[in-house]
Amino acid sequence: IVQARAEVNEEILLRAAERLLEIIGEAATNCSAEFKSRYPAIDWVGIAGLRVVLAHHYHRTQPELIWRFASVDAPLLGARLRH
């Protein structure tokens, strides 16, 4: 039972991370060109592309990449936007 609960919790966290990355991708899509031009080092096309994959091709996603995007790339994005 403990193992099953851990697997369910991990699945819930993975789906939550995917959803948050979708939201970030949607926000990136809706940012103005002027805003994006202030942050040329950010891969706006890649962020939007990730959203498309997550929203429409979810069967192709790899959990280890989702975790990396959520735990490494998203915090870096936030840090870049704050400076």
C-alpha positions as CSV (number, residue, x, y, z in Angstrom):
1,I,0.0,0.0,0.0
2,V,2.8,2.4,0.8
3,Q,4.4,1.8,-2.6
4,A,1.1,2.3,-4.4
5,R,0.5,5.6,-2.5
6,A,4.0,6.8,-3.4
7,E,3.4,6.0,-7.1
8,V,0.1,7.9,-7.0
9,N,1.7,10.9,-5.3
10,E,4.4,10.9,-7.9
11,E,1.9,10.8,-10.7
12,I,-0.1,13.6,-9.2
13,L,3.1,15.7,-8.8
14,L,4.1,15.0,-12.4
15,R,0.7,16.0,-13.7
16,A,0.8,19.2,-11.6
17,A,4.3,20.0,-13.0
18,E,3.1,19.4,-16.5
19,R,0.1,21.8,-16.0
20,L,2.3,24.5,-14.5
21,L,4.6,24.2,-17.5
22,E,1.6,24.5,-19.8
23,I,0.6,27.7,-18.0
24,I,4.1,29.1,-18.4
25,G,4.1,28.2,-22.1
26,E,0.7,29.8,-22.6
27,A,2.0,33.0,-20.8
28,A,5.1,33.0,-23.0
29,T,2.9,32.8,-26.1
30,N,0.9,35.8,-25.0
31,C,3.8,38.0,-24.1
32,S,4.3,41.0,-26.3
33,A,7.2,41.2,-28.8
34,E,8.4,44.3,-26.8
35,F,8.5,42.3,-23.6
36,K,10.2,39.4,-25.2
37,S,12.8,41.7,-26.7
38,R,13.9,42.8,-23.2
39,Y,14.9,39.2,-22.5
40,P,16.6,37.9,-25.7
41,A,18.4,35.1,-23.8
42,I,15.1,33.4,-23.0
43,D,14.0,30.7,-25.5
44,W,10.5,32.0,-26.0
45,V,9.8,29.7,-29.0
46,G,11.0,26.7,-27.0
47,I,8.9,27.5,-24.0
48,A,5.8,27.9,-26.2
49,G,6.7,24.6,-28.0
50,L,6.9,22.8,-24.7
51,R,3.4,23.9,-24.0
52,V,2.2,22.5,-27.3
53,V,3.8,19.2,-26.7
54,L,2.3,19.0,-23.2
55,A,-1.1,20.0,-24.2
56,H,-1.4,18.0,-27.4
57,H,1.2,15.3,-27.5
58,Y,1.3,14.2,-23.9
59,H,1.9,10.6,-24.9
60,R,5.3,11.7,-26.0
61,T,6.5,13.4,-22.8
62,Q,9.2,11.9,-20.8
63,P,8.8,12.3,-17.0
64,E,12.5,12.9,-16.4
65,L,12.4,15.9,-18.8
66,I,9.3,17.3,-17.1
67,W,11.0,17.1,-13.7
68,R,14.1,18.8,-15.1
69,F,12.0,21.6,-16.7
70,A,10.0,22.1,-13.5
71,S,12.9,21.9,-11.1
72,V,15.7,23.5,-13.0
73,D,14.6,25.4,-16.1
74,A,11.5,27.1,-14.6
75,P,13.3,28.5,-11.6
76,L,16.0,29.8,-13.9
77,L,13.4,31.4,-16.1
78,G,11.9,33.1,-13.0
79,A,15.3,34.3,-11.9
80,R,16.0,35.8,-15.3
81,L,12.7,37.6,-15.4
82,R,13.2,39.1,-12.0
83,H,16.5,40.7,-12.9
